[in-house]
Amino acid sequence: MEEKETRIAVIGIIIEDKSRAEQVNGLLHQYGQYIIGRMGLPYEKKQVNIISIVVDAPADIISALSGKLGRLPGVSSKALYSKN
């Protein structure tokens, strides 16, 4: 079986509805095999949580994860892909 080409990407996540944090963490756990690193910052002044995820995965997997995160109410997500 041929292995798919992977890309490195950063997925930025902003959680405005803190009750969605468990769902976000569940999705991140589901895609954990692709995650290289994660940084989370609670920003109390604006009442949001900001998470940066670095992944190495096929483009369709990155897009699927970012899309699933962004479809959660109160959660925004965008992916930034490496050029290679």
PyMOL Python script that loads the backbone (N, CA, C, O; Angstrom):
from pymol import cmd

cmd.read_pdbstr("""\
ATOM      1  N   MET A   1       0.848  -1.182   0.000  1.00  0.00           N
ATOM      2  CA  MET A   1       0.000   0.000   0.000  1.00  0.00           C
ATOM      3  C   MET A   1       0.891   1.242   0.000  1.00  0.00           C
ATOM      4  O   MET A   1       1.833   1.331   0.788  1.00  0.00           O
ATOM      5  N   GLU A   2       0.598   2.190  -0.874  1.00  0.00           N
ATOM      6  CA  GLU A   2       1.383   3.408  -0.986  1.00  0.00           C
ATOM      7  C   GLU A   2       0.995   4.408   0.093  1.00  0.00           C
ATOM      8  O   GLU A   2      -0.186   4.643   0.352  1.00  0.00           O
ATOM      9  N   GLU A   3       2.015   4.991   0.715  1.00  0.00           N
ATOM     10  CA  GLU A   3       1.765   5.981   1.771  1.00  0.00           C
ATOM     11  C   GLU A   3       1.493   7.341   1.148  1.00  0.00           C
ATOM     12  O   GLU A   3       2.177   7.750   0.210  1.00  0.00           O
ATOM     13  N   LYS A   4       0.488   8.044   1.675  1.00  0.00           N
ATOM     14  CA  LYS A   4       0.140   9.372   1.177  1.00  0.00           C
ATOM     15  C   LYS A   4       1.212  10.385   1.545  1.00  0.00           C
ATOM     16  O   LYS A   4       1.839  10.295   2.600  1.00  0.00           O
ATOM     17  N   GLU A   5       1.411  11.361   0.647  1.00  0.00           N
ATOM     18  CA  GLU A   5       2.338  12.456   0.932  1.00  0.00           C
ATOM     19  C   GLU A   5       1.743  13.332   2.025  1.00  0.00           C
ATOM     20  O   GLU A   5       0.546  13.623   2.027  1.00  0.00           O
ATOM     21  N   THR A   6       2.596  13.744   2.951  1.00  0.00           N
ATOM     22  CA  THR A   6       2.113  14.567   4.059  1.00  0.00           C
ATOM     23  C   THR A   6       2.623  15.998   3.927  1.00  0.00           C
ATOM     24  O   THR A   6       3.592  16.274   3.220  1.00  0.00           O
ATOM     25  N   ARG A   7       1.947  16.886   4.622  1.00  0.00           N
ATOM     26  CA  ARG A   7       2.337  18.297   4.679  1.00  0.00           C
ATOM     27  C   ARG A   7       2.374  18.712   6.140  1.00  0.00           C
ATOM     28  O   ARG A   7       1.716  18.118   6.994  1.00  0.00           O
ATOM     29  N   ILE A   8       3.149  19.733   6.399  1.00  0.00           N
ATOM     30  CA  ILE A   8       3.170  20.321   7.732  1.00  0.00           C
ATOM     31  C   ILE A   8       2.240  21.518   7.714  1.00  0.00           C
ATOM     32  O   ILE A   8       2.239  22.303   6.766  1.00  0.00           O
ATOM     33  N   ALA A   9       1.451  21.652   8.763  1.00  0.00           N
ATOM     34  CA  ALA A   9       0.507  22.772   8.854  1.00  0.00           C
ATOM     35  C   ALA A   9       0.349  23.177  10.314  1.00  0.00           C
ATOM     36  O   ALA A   9       0.585  22.398  11.238  1.00  0.00           O
ATOM     37  N   VAL A  10      -0.056  24.414  10.476  1.00  0.00           N
ATOM     38  CA  VAL A  10      -0.435  24.929  11.794  1.00  0.00           C
ATOM     39  C   VAL A  10      -1.937  25.169  11.741  1.00  0.00           C
ATOM     40  O   VAL A  10      -2.434  25.837  10.834  1.00  0.00           O
ATOM     41  N   ILE A  11      -2.650  24.628  12.705  1.00  0.00           N
ATOM     42  CA  ILE A  11      -4.090  24.886  12.803  1.00  0.00           C
ATOM     43  C   ILE A  11      -4.301  25.805  13.996  1.00  0.00           C
ATOM     44  O   ILE A  11      -3.965  25.459  15.129  1.00  0.00           O
ATOM     45  N   GLY A  12      -4.860  26.977  13.730  1.00  0.00           N
ATOM     46  CA  GLY A  12      -5.186  27.925  14.782  1.00  0.00           C
ATOM     47  C   GLY A  12      -6.633  27.752  15.194  1.00  0.00           C
ATOM     48  O   GLY A  12      -7.521  27.703  14.344  1.00  0.00           O
ATOM     49  N   ILE A  13      -6.876  27.659  16.485  1.00  0.00           N
ATOM     50  CA  ILE A  13      -8.226  27.433  17.017  1.00  0.00           C
ATOM     51  C   ILE A  13      -8.521  28.494  18.072  1.00  0.00           C
ATOM     52  O   ILE A  13      -7.716  28.723  18.975  1.00  0.00           O
ATOM     53  N   ILE A  14      -9.666  29.130  17.954  1.00  0.00           N
ATOM     54  CA  ILE A  14     -10.124  30.061  18.994  1.00  0.00           C
ATOM     55  C   ILE A  14     -11.447  29.533  19.525  1.00  0.00           C
ATOM     56  O   ILE A  14     -12.404  29.353  18.772  1.00  0.00           O
ATOM     57  N   ILE A  15     -11.491  29.289  20.826  1.00  0.00           N
ATOM     58  CA  ILE A  15     -12.700  28.784  21.474  1.00  0.00           C
ATOM     59  C   ILE A  15     -13.340  29.950  22.228  1.00  0.00           C
ATOM     60  O   ILE A  15     -12.811  30.420  23.235  1.00  0.00           O
ATOM     61  N   GLU A  16     -14.480  30.404  21.727  1.00  0.00           N
ATOM     62  CA  GLU A  16     -15.222  31.483  22.380  1.00  0.00           C
ATOM     63  C   GLU A  16     -16.266  30.947  23.348  1.00  0.00           C
ATOM     64  O   GLU A  16     -16.651  31.634  24.294  1.00  0.00           O
ATOM     65  N   ASP A  17     -16.723  29.728  23.114  1.00  0.00           N
ATOM     66  CA  ASP A  17     -17.693  29.061  23.989  1.00  0.00           C
ATOM     67  C   ASP A  17     -16.946  27.960  24.735  1.00  0.00           C
ATOM     68  O   ASP A  17     -16.735  26.873  24.198  1.00  0.00           O
ATOM     69  N   LYS A  18     -16.550  28.242  25.964  1.00  0.00           N
ATOM     70  CA  LYS A  18     -15.711  27.314  26.725  1.00  0.00           C
ATOM     71  C   LYS A  18     -16.370  25.956  26.957  1.00  0.00           C
ATOM     72  O   LYS A  18     -15.682  24.979  27.254  1.00  0.00           O
ATOM     73  N   SER A  19     -17.678  25.886  26.827  1.00  0.00           N
ATOM     74  CA  SER A  19     -18.354  24.595  26.990  1.00  0.00           C
ATOM     75  C   SER A  19     -18.021  23.639  25.837  1.00  0.00           C
ATOM     76  O   SER A  19     -18.323  22.449  25.918  1.00  0.00           O
ATOM     77  N   ARG A  20     -17.405  24.147  24.771  1.00  0.00           N
ATOM     78  CA  ARG A  20     -17.019  23.317  23.618  1.00  0.00           C
ATOM     79  C   ARG A  20     -15.614  22.743  23.749  1.00  0.00           C
ATOM     80  O   ARG A  20     -15.183  21.973  22.891  1.00  0.00           O
ATOM     81  N   ALA A  21     -14.894  23.103  24.810  1.00  0.00           N
ATOM     82  CA  ALA A  21     -13.509  22.661  24.979  1.00  0.00           C
ATOM     83  C   ALA A  21     -13.390  21.138  24.980  1.00  0.00           C
ATOM     84  O   ALA A  21     -12.443  20.594  24.413  1.00  0.00           O
ATOM     85  N   GLU A  22     -14.324  20.455  25.600  1.00  0.00           N
ATOM     86  CA  GLU A  22     -14.275  18.992  25.639  1.00  0.00           C
ATOM     87  C   GLU A  22     -14.410  18.393  24.237  1.00  0.00           C
ATOM     88  O   GLU A  22     -13.729  17.422  23.907  1.00  0.00           O
ATOM     89  N   GLN A  23     -15.286  18.970  23.417  1.00  0.00           N
ATOM     90  CA  GLN A  23     -15.441  18.497  22.039  1.00  0.00           C
ATOM     91  C   GLN A  23     -14.179  18.761  21.223  1.00  0.00           C
ATOM     92  O   GLN A  23     -13.758  17.916  20.433  1.00  0.00           O
ATOM     93  N   VAL A  24     -13.583  19.922  21.414  1.00  0.00           N
ATOM     94  CA  VAL A  24     -12.332  20.243  20.725  1.00  0.00           C
ATOM     95  C   VAL A  24     -11.256  19.238  21.120  1.00  0.00           C
ATOM     96  O   VAL A  24     -10.574  18.688  20.255  1.00  0.00           O
ATOM     97  N   ASN A  25     -11.102  18.999  22.405  1.00  0.00           N
ATOM     98  CA  ASN A  25     -10.098  18.039  22.875  1.00  0.00           C
ATOM     99  C   ASN A  25     -10.373  16.631  22.355  1.00  0.00           C
ATOM    100  O   ASN A  25      -9.441  15.881  22.065  1.00  0.00           O
ATOM    101  N   GLY A  26     -11.643  16.274  22.238  1.00  0.00           N
ATOM    102  CA  GLY A  26     -11.994  14.966  21.686  1.00  0.00           C
ATOM    103  C   GLY A  26     -11.540  14.820  20.239  1.00  0.00           C
ATOM    104  O   GLY A  26     -11.008  13.778  19.854  1.00  0.00           O
ATOM    105  N   LEU A  27     -11.748  15.859  19.439  1.00  0.00           N
ATOM    106  CA  LEU A  27     -11.294  15.827  18.041  1.00  0.00           C
ATOM    107  C   LEU A  27      -9.774  15.779  17.969  1.00  0.00           C
ATOM    108  O   LEU A  27      -9.213  15.042  17.159  1.00  0.00           O
ATOM    109  N   LEU A  28      -9.111  16.555  18.805  1.00  0.00           N
ATOM    110  CA  LEU A  28      -7.648  16.545  18.801  1.00  0.00           C
ATOM    111  C   LEU A  28      -7.116  15.178  19.203  1.00  0.00           C
ATOM    112  O   LEU A  28      -6.113  14.719  18.657  1.00  0.00           O
ATOM    113  N   HIS A  29      -7.774  14.526  20.146  1.00  0.00           N
ATOM    114  CA  HIS A  29      -7.379  13.166  20.544  1.00  0.00           C
ATOM    115  C   HIS A  29      -7.575  12.196  19.378  1.00  0.00           C
ATOM    116  O   HIS A  29      -6.733  11.333  19.130  1.00  0.00           O
ATOM    117  N   GLN A  30      -8.689  12.345  18.668  1.00  0.00           N
ATOM    118  CA  GLN A  30      -9.008  11.477  17.528  1.00  0.00           C
ATOM    119  C   GLN A  30      -7.932  11.582  16.435  1.00  0.00           C
ATOM    120  O   GLN A  30      -7.619  10.587  15.781  1.00  0.00           O
ATOM    121  N   TYR A  31      -7.370  12.769  16.239  1.00  0.00           N
ATOM    122  CA  TYR A  31      -6.347  13.002  15.216  1.00  0.00           C
ATOM    123  C   TYR A  31      -4.942  13.065  15.820  1.00  0.00           C
ATOM    124  O   TYR A  31      -4.013  13.555  15.179  1.00  0.00           O
ATOM    125  N   GLY A  32      -4.790  12.580  17.027  1.00  0.00           N
ATOM    126  CA  GLY A  32      -3.537  12.684  17.769  1.00  0.00           C
ATOM    127  C   GLY A  32      -2.317  12.109  17.072  1.00  0.00           C
ATOM    128  O   GLY A  32      -1.204  12.591  17.285  1.00  0.00           O
ATOM    129  N   GLN A  33      -2.499  11.095  16.249  1.00  0.00           N
ATOM    130  CA  GLN A  33      -1.349  10.481  15.572  1.00  0.00           C
ATOM    131  C   GLN A  33      -0.658  11.438  14.613  1.00  0.00           C
ATOM    132  O   GLN A  33       0.493  11.212  14.241  1.00  0.00           O
ATOM    133  N   TYR A  34      -1.345  12.510  14.206  1.00  0.00           N
ATOM    134  CA  TYR A  34      -0.781  13.473  13.267  1.00  0.00           C
ATOM    135  C   TYR A  34      -0.223  14.723  13.956  1.00  0.00           C
ATOM    136  O   TYR A  34       0.456  15.527  13.318  1.00  0.00           O
ATOM    137  N   ILE A  35      -0.502  14.889  15.235  1.00  0.00           N
ATOM    138  CA  ILE A  35      -0.113  16.114  15.943  1.00  0.00           C
ATOM    139  C   ILE A  35       1.340  16.038  16.396  1.00  0.00           C
ATOM    140  O   ILE A  35       1.741  15.111  17.100  1.00  0.00           O
ATOM    141  N   ILE A  36       2.120  17.037  15.976  1.00  0.00           N
ATOM    142  CA  ILE A  36       3.521  17.146  16.379  1.00  0.00           C
ATOM    143  C   ILE A  36       3.624  17.912  17.691  1.00  0.00           C
ATOM    144  O   ILE A  36       4.401  17.540  18.570  1.00  0.00           O
ATOM    145  N   GLY A  37       2.844  18.978  17.828  1.00  0.00           N
ATOM    146  CA  GLY A  37       2.896  19.796  19.033  1.00  0.00           C
ATOM    147  C   GLY A  37       1.628  20.614  19.204  1.00  0.00           C
ATOM    148  O   GLY A  37       0.853  20.815  18.268  1.00  0.00           O
ATOM    149  N   ARG A  38       1.446  21.077  20.428  1.00  0.00           N
ATOM    150  CA  ARG A  38       0.229  21.822  20.771  1.00  0.00           C
ATOM    151  C   ARG A  38       0.574  22.874  21.814  1.00  0.00           C
ATOM    152  O   ARG A  38       1.326  22.611  22.752  1.00  0.00           O
ATOM    153  N   MET A  39       0.011  24.078  21.637  1.00  0.00           N
ATOM    154  CA  MET A  39       0.169  25.133  22.634  1.00  0.00           C
ATOM    155  C   MET A  39      -1.204  25.747  22.871  1.00  0.00           C
ATOM    156  O   MET A  39      -1.891  26.133  21.925  1.00  0.00           O
ATOM    157  N   GLY A  40      -1.596  25.836  24.122  1.00  0.00           N
ATOM    158  CA  GLY A  40      -2.878  26.430  24.470  1.00  0.00           C
ATOM    159  C   GLY A  40      -2.701  27.626  25.382  1.00  0.00           C
ATOM    160  O   GLY A  40      -1.903  27.593  26.319  1.00  0.00           O
ATOM    161  N   LEU A  41      -3.443  28.677  25.107  1.00  0.00           N
ATOM    162  CA  LEU A  41      -3.365  29.900  25.910  1.00  0.00           C
ATOM    163  C   LEU A  41      -4.761  30.364  26.304  1.00  0.00           C
ATOM    164  O   LEU A  41      -5.558  30.714  25.434  1.00  0.00           O
ATOM    165  N   PRO A  42      -5.069  30.375  27.583  1.00  0.00           N
ATOM    166  CA  PRO A  42      -6.325  30.988  28.004  1.00  0.00           C
ATOM    167  C   PRO A  42      -6.124  32.504  28.023  1.00  0.00           C
ATOM    168  O   PRO A  42      -5.130  32.991  28.562  1.00  0.00           O
ATOM    169  N   TYR A  43      -7.052  33.241  27.443  1.00  0.00           N
ATOM    170  CA  TYR A  43      -6.960  34.703  27.432  1.00  0.00           C
ATOM    171  C   TYR A  43      -8.171  35.240  28.176  1.00  0.00           C
ATOM    172  O   TYR A  43      -9.211  35.528  27.584  1.00  0.00           O
ATOM    173  N   GLU A  44      -8.014  35.367  29.481  1.00  0.00           N
ATOM    174  CA  GLU A  44      -9.122  35.735  30.363  1.00  0.00           C
ATOM    175  C   GLU A  44      -9.705  37.118  30.046  1.00  0.00           C
ATOM    176  O   GLU A  44     -10.908  37.333  30.193  1.00  0.00           O
ATOM    177  N   LYS A  45      -8.861  38.046  29.616  1.00  0.00           N
ATOM    178  CA  LYS A  45      -9.339  39.398  29.317  1.00  0.00           C
ATOM    179  C   LYS A  45     -10.470  39.379  28.288  1.00  0.00           C
ATOM    180  O   LYS A  45     -11.424  40.149  28.398  1.00  0.00           O
ATOM    181  N   LYS A  46     -10.365  38.507  27.296  1.00  0.00           N
ATOM    182  CA  LYS A  46     -11.384  38.400  26.242  1.00  0.00           C
ATOM    183  C   LYS A  46     -12.271  37.169  26.404  1.00  0.00           C
ATOM    184  O   LYS A  46     -13.159  36.927  25.588  1.00  0.00           O
ATOM    185  N   GLN A  47     -12.027  36.390  27.461  1.00  0.00           N
ATOM    186  CA  GLN A  47     -12.818  35.179  27.739  1.00  0.00           C
ATOM    187  C   GLN A  47     -12.784  34.177  26.582  1.00  0.00           C
ATOM    188  O   GLN A  47     -13.817  33.630  26.198  1.00  0.00           O
ATOM    189  N   VAL A  48     -11.582  33.940  26.027  1.00  0.00           N
ATOM    190  CA  VAL A  48     -11.407  32.955  24.960  1.00  0.00           C
ATOM    191  C   VAL A  48     -10.208  32.071  25.290  1.00  0.00           C
ATOM    192  O   VAL A  48      -9.355  32.430  26.102  1.00  0.00           O
ATOM    193  N   ASN A  49     -10.163  30.924  24.651  1.00  0.00           N
ATOM    194  CA  ASN A  49      -8.998  30.040  24.695  1.00  0.00           C
ATOM    195  C   ASN A  49      -8.447  29.951  23.284  1.00  0.00           C
ATOM    196  O   ASN A  49      -9.199  29.801  22.321  1.00  0.00           O
ATOM    197  N   ILE A  50      -7.123  30.043  23.167  1.00  0.00           N
ATOM    198  CA  ILE A  50      -6.459  30.006  21.869  1.00  0.00           C
ATOM    199  C   ILE A  50      -5.548  28.789  21.859  1.00  0.00           C
ATOM    200  O   ILE A  50      -4.750  28.589  22.775  1.00  0.00           O
ATOM    201  N   ILE A  51      -5.673  27.979  20.818  1.00  0.00           N
ATOM    202  CA  ILE A  51      -4.861  26.769  20.708  1.00  0.00           C
ATOM    203  C   ILE A  51      -4.191  26.768  19.333  1.00  0.00           C
ATOM    204  O   ILE A  51      -4.829  27.044  18.318  1.00  0.00           O
ATOM    205  N   SER A  52      -2.892  26.453  19.319  1.00  0.00           N
ATOM    206  CA  SER A  52      -2.151  26.247  18.078  1.00  0.00           C
ATOM    207  C   SER A  52      -1.731  24.784  18.026  1.00  0.00           C
ATOM    208  O   SER A  52      -1.156  24.254  18.976  1.00  0.00           O
ATOM    209  N   ILE A  53      -2.026  24.145  16.905  1.00  0.00           N
ATOM    210  CA  ILE A  53      -1.682  22.745  16.710  1.00  0.00           C
ATOM    211  C   ILE A  53      -0.765  22.650  15.491  1.00  0.00           C
ATOM    212  O   ILE A  53      -1.073  23.210  14.439  1.00  0.00           O
ATOM    213  N   VAL A  54       0.349  21.950  15.626  1.00  0.00           N
ATOM    214  CA  VAL A  54       1.230  21.687  14.484  1.00  0.00           C
ATOM    215  C   VAL A  54       1.035  20.226  14.104  1.00  0.00           C
ATOM    216  O   VAL A  54       1.155  19.331  14.940  1.00  0.00           O
ATOM    217  N   VAL A  55       0.729  19.997  12.818  1.00  0.00           N
ATOM    218  CA  VAL A  55       0.458  18.635  12.352  1.00  0.00           C
ATOM    219  C   VAL A  55       1.338  18.292  11.150  1.00  0.00           C
ATOM    220  O   VAL A  55       1.786  19.172  10.416  1.00  0.00           O
ATOM    221  N   ASP A  56       1.569  17.014  10.971  1.00  0.00           N
ATOM    222  CA  ASP A  56       2.220  16.461   9.794  1.00  0.00           C
ATOM    223  C   ASP A  56       1.285  15.366   9.303  1.00  0.00           C
ATOM    224  O   ASP A  56       1.238  14.273   9.866  1.00  0.00           O
ATOM    225  N   ALA A  57       0.537  15.675   8.241  1.00  0.00           N
ATOM    226  CA  ALA A  57      -0.528  14.772   7.805  1.00  0.00           C
ATOM    227  C   ALA A  57      -0.839  15.012   6.333  1.00  0.00           C
ATOM    228  O   ALA A  57      -0.452  16.040   5.777  1.00  0.00           O
ATOM    229  N   PRO A  58      -1.538  14.069   5.697  1.00  0.00           N
ATOM    230  CA  PRO A  58      -2.021  14.333   4.343  1.00  0.00           C
ATOM    231  C   PRO A  58      -2.957  15.549   4.350  1.00  0.00           C
ATOM    232  O   PRO A  58      -3.645  15.804   5.338  1.00  0.00           O
ATOM    233  N   ALA A  59      -2.976  16.288   3.250  1.00  0.00           N
ATOM    234  CA  ALA A  59      -3.769  17.523   3.170  1.00  0.00           C
ATOM    235  C   ALA A  59      -5.244  17.280   3.471  1.00  0.00           C
ATOM    236  O   ALA A  59      -5.890  18.128   4.087  1.00  0.00           O
ATOM    237  N   ASP A  60      -5.789  16.142   3.050  1.00  0.00           N
ATOM    238  CA  ASP A  60      -7.210  15.887   3.300  1.00  0.00           C
ATOM    239  C   ASP A  60      -7.490  15.687   4.791  1.00  0.00           C
ATOM    240  O   ASP A  60      -8.572  16.034   5.265  1.00  0.00           O
ATOM    241  N   ILE A  61      -6.546  15.140   5.521  1.00  0.00           N
ATOM    242  CA  ILE A  61      -6.706  14.957   6.967  1.00  0.00           C
ATOM    243  C   ILE A  61      -6.659  16.314   7.674  1.00  0.00           C
ATOM    244  O   ILE A  61      -7.460  16.580   8.570  1.00  0.00           O
ATOM    245  N   ILE A  62      -5.722  17.164   7.268  1.00  0.00           N
ATOM    246  CA  ILE A  62      -5.613  18.497   7.858  1.00  0.00           C
ATOM    247  C   ILE A  62      -6.892  19.281   7.620  1.00  0.00           C
ATOM    248  O   ILE A  62      -7.424  19.918   8.529  1.00  0.00           O
ATOM    249  N   SER A  63      -7.376  19.229   6.393  1.00  0.00           N
ATOM    250  CA  SER A  63      -8.609  19.934   6.039  1.00  0.00           C
ATOM    251  C   SER A  63      -9.804  19.400   6.821  1.00  0.00           C
ATOM    252  O   SER A  63     -10.649  20.171   7.275  1.00  0.00           O
ATOM    253  N   ALA A  64      -9.874  18.089   6.976  1.00  0.00           N
ATOM    254  CA  ALA A  64     -10.986  17.479   7.719  1.00  0.00           C
ATOM    255  C   ALA A  64     -10.973  17.920   9.179  1.00  0.00           C
ATOM    256  O   ALA A  64     -12.013  18.283   9.727  1.00  0.00           O
ATOM    257  N   LEU A  65      -9.804  17.890   9.809  1.00  0.00           N
ATOM    258  CA  LEU A  65      -9.712  18.290  11.209  1.00  0.00           C
ATOM    259  C   LEU A  65     -10.074  19.761  11.378  1.00  0.00           C
ATOM    260  O   LEU A  65     -10.876  20.109  12.245  1.00  0.00           O
ATOM    261  N   SER A  66      -9.493  20.617  10.562  1.00  0.00           N
ATOM    262  CA  SER A  66      -9.783  22.049  10.656  1.00  0.00           C
ATOM    263  C   SER A  66     -11.270  22.321  10.408  1.00  0.00           C
ATOM    264  O   SER A  66     -11.875  23.145  11.094  1.00  0.00           O
ATOM    265  N   GLY A  67     -11.846  21.640   9.445  1.00  0.00           N
ATOM    266  CA  GLY A  67     -13.265  21.815   9.139  1.00  0.00           C
ATOM    267  C   GLY A  67     -14.173  21.361  10.264  1.00  0.00           C
ATOM    268  O   GLY A  67     -15.139  22.046  10.602  1.00  0.00           O
ATOM    269  N   LYS A  68     -13.866  20.201  10.851  1.00  0.00           N
ATOM    270  CA  LYS A  68     -14.678  19.697  11.970  1.00  0.00           C
ATOM    271  C   LYS A  68     -14.602  20.638  13.167  1.00  0.00           C
ATOM    272  O   LYS A  68     -15.602  20.878  13.842  1.00  0.00           O
ATOM    273  N   LEU A  69     -13.411  21.167  13.424  1.00  0.00           N
ATOM    274  CA  LEU A  69     -13.263  22.116  14.528  1.00  0.00           C
ATOM    275  C   LEU A  69     -14.064  23.385  14.259  1.00  0.00           C
ATOM    276  O   LEU A  69     -14.773  23.874  15.139  1.00  0.00           O
ATOM    277  N   GLY A  70     -13.951  23.913  13.054  1.00  0.00           N
ATOM    278  CA  GLY A  70     -14.625  25.160  12.694  1.00  0.00           C
ATOM    279  C   GLY A  70     -16.136  25.060  12.649  1.00  0.00           C
ATOM    280  O   GLY A  70     -16.825  26.074  12.756  1.00  0.00           O
ATOM    281  N   ARG A  71     -16.664  23.850  12.492  1.00  0.00           N
ATOM    282  CA  ARG A  71     -18.121  23.670  12.471  1.00  0.00           C
ATOM    283  C   ARG A  71     -18.729  23.595  13.869  1.00  0.00           C
ATOM    284  O   ARG A  71     -19.950  23.638  14.017  1.00  0.00           O
ATOM    285  N   LEU A  72     -17.891  23.483  14.886  1.00  0.00           N
ATOM    286  CA  LEU A  72     -18.422  23.485  16.251  1.00  0.00           C
ATOM    287  C   LEU A  72     -18.891  24.900  16.590  1.00  0.00           C
ATOM    288  O   LEU A  72     -18.156  25.860  16.364  1.00  0.00           O
ATOM    289  N   PRO A  73     -20.096  25.042  17.126  1.00  0.00           N
ATOM    290  CA  PRO A  73     -20.566  26.385  17.519  1.00  0.00           C
ATOM    291  C   PRO A  73     -19.629  27.004  18.557  1.00  0.00           C
ATOM    292  O   PRO A  73     -19.220  26.340  19.509  1.00  0.00           O
ATOM    293  N   GLY A  74     -19.295  28.268  18.366  1.00  0.00           N
ATOM    294  CA  GLY A  74     -18.436  28.958  19.315  1.00  0.00           C
ATOM    295  C   GLY A  74     -16.954  28.666  19.143  1.00  0.00           C
ATOM    296  O   GLY A  74     -16.143  29.033  19.993  1.00  0.00           O
ATOM    297  N   VAL A  75     -16.591  27.995  18.028  1.00  0.00           N
ATOM    298  CA  VAL A  75     -15.192  27.652  17.756  1.00  0.00           C
ATOM    299  C   VAL A  75     -14.838  28.113  16.353  1.00  0.00           C
ATOM    300  O   VAL A  75     -15.596  27.885  15.410  1.00  0.00           O
ATOM    301  N   SER A  76     -13.681  28.765  16.210  1.00  0.00           N
ATOM    302  CA  SER A  76     -13.155  29.164  14.900  1.00  0.00           C
ATOM    303  C   SER A  76     -11.858  28.413  14.659  1.00  0.00           C
ATOM    304  O   SER A  76     -11.088  28.184  15.592  1.00  0.00           O
ATOM    305  N   SER A  77     -11.607  28.024  13.402  1.00  0.00           N
ATOM    306  CA  SER A  77     -10.409  27.265  13.075  1.00  0.00           C
ATOM    307  C   SER A  77      -9.947  27.597  11.673  1.00  0.00           C
ATOM    308  O   SER A  77     -10.761  27.732  10.760  1.00  0.00           O
ATOM    309  N   LYS A  78      -8.636  27.728  11.498  1.00  0.00           N
ATOM    310  CA  LYS A  78      -8.032  27.950  10.184  1.00  0.00           C
ATOM    311  C   LYS A  78      -6.725  27.180  10.123  1.00  0.00           C
ATOM    312  O   LYS A  78      -6.026  27.046  11.127  1.00  0.00           O
ATOM    313  N   ALA A  79      -6.399  26.674   8.937  1.00  0.00           N
ATOM    314  CA  ALA A  79      -5.144  25.956   8.734  1.00  0.00           C
ATOM    315  C   ALA A  79      -4.216  26.770   7.847  1.00  0.00           C
ATOM    316  O   ALA A  79      -4.648  27.387   6.873  1.00  0.00           O
ATOM    317  N   LEU A  80      -2.940  26.762   8.195  1.00  0.00           N
ATOM    318  CA  LEU A  80      -1.898  27.401   7.419  1.00  0.00           C
ATOM    319  C   LEU A  80      -0.916  26.298   7.032  1.00  0.00           C
ATOM    320  O   LEU A  80      -0.295  25.677   7.895  1.00  0.00           O
ATOM    321  N   TYR A  81      -0.782  26.061   5.719  1.00  0.00           N
ATOM    322  CA  TYR A  81       0.035  24.962   5.206  1.00  0.00           C
ATOM    323  C   TYR A  81       1.444  25.410   4.860  1.00  0.00           C
ATOM    324  O   TYR A  81       1.652  26.551   4.447  1.00  0.00           O
ATOM    325  N   SER A  82       2.424  24.507   5.030  1.00  0.00           N
ATOM    326  CA  SER A  82       3.776  24.750   4.544  1.00  0.00           C
ATOM    327  C   SER A  82       3.746  24.727   3.021  1.00  0.00           C
ATOM    328  O   SER A  82       2.824  24.167   2.428  1.00  0.00           O
ATOM    329  N   LYS A  83       4.734  25.323   2.392  1.00  0.00           N
ATOM    330  CA  LYS A  83       4.779  25.351   0.926  1.00  0.00           C
ATOM    331  C   LYS A  83       5.203  24.019   0.335  1.00  0.00           C
ATOM    332  O   LYS A  83       4.905  23.741  -0.827  1.00  0.00           O
ATOM    333  N   ASN A  84       5.885  23.196   1.103  1.00  0.00           N
ATOM    334  CA  ASN A  84       6.360  21.900   0.598  1.00  0.00           C
ATOM    335  C   ASN A  84       5.380  20.794   0.913  1.00  0.00           C
ATOM    336  O   ASN A  84       5.619  19.639   0.561  1.00  0.00           O
TER     337      ASN A  84
END
""", "prot")
cmd.dss("prot")
cmd.show_as("cartoon", "prot")
cmd.util.cbc("prot")
cmd.orient("prot")
